[in-house]
């Protein structure tokens, strides 16, 4: 049995947070996941959600106002925040 990494460039170039967390990847693909996966973002204000920055050359996203970090590769793998009541399927 073998495993492989997703066949995409796992770096973000843009982020938006509304009902979902949407990430535009360096290769142009868009990834959206439910905001319920990230309770800190779910309960953040719109202003706090807009205040993000890319970290690690786009390999991650950081929201300083709510102390949340999200890995792009983790999103591609379906990983949710440790304190999330939801599980990825």
N, C-alpha and C positions, 0 to 999 in steps of 0.2 A: 504494500500500500504506500502510495506517495502522496505528498501534499504539495501544493504550490501556492505561491503568492498570487493575488489578483493581477490580471493582465492590464493594469492601468498605471498611470504615473501618480503615485500616492502623495501628491502635493496639492494643497489648496491655493487658489488664486483669489477667490472671493467667497464671502459668507453672508447669508441672510438668515434671520430668525424671525419667524412669524408663528404660524400654527405648527410648522415643522422647522427643523434645522436643515438648511440647504447649503451645500458646499459645491462650488465650481472647481473642478480639478484642472491641473495644468494641461491635460490633454483635451480639455473642452467638455468632458462629461460632467453631468450634474448629479449629485447624490443628495437625496432627501431622506431624513429619518424622523420619526415622531419625537416631538419635544418632550414627551413623557419619559423618554430614555434618560433625560438629563434634568432632574428636579430643580437644580439650582437655576438653570435657564428658564424652566417652566414658570418658576415663581419670581423671576426677575422682572423689573420694569422694562418697558420698550427701550428706554434710554440705556439701561444697563446692558441689554441684549445687543444694542448697536455698537457698544464700546468693546470691540474685540481687536486682536492683532494676531498676525500669523507668527508662529515661532518655528525654529528649526527649518528655515527655508521652505515654509509651507507644509511641513510634515505634521504640524499641530496648530491648534487655535486656542488662544487664551483670552478669557474674559476677566480682567482685573477686578471689576466691581463686585463680582460674585465668586471670585477665586475658583474658576472652572477652567480646566484644560481638557481638550478633546484631541485625540490622535486621529488623523485621517485614515491611517491604516486600520485602526480600531473600528472606525465607522464602516469601512469596507468589509470588515470581518463580522459586523453585526454586534459589536461589543457595546454594552450599555454602562452607564455610570454605576459604580459599586453601590450607591445608596438608592438606586432606582427600584421601585416595586415591580417594574416590568422586565421581561426577559425577551431578548431578540429571538426570532425564530428562523 
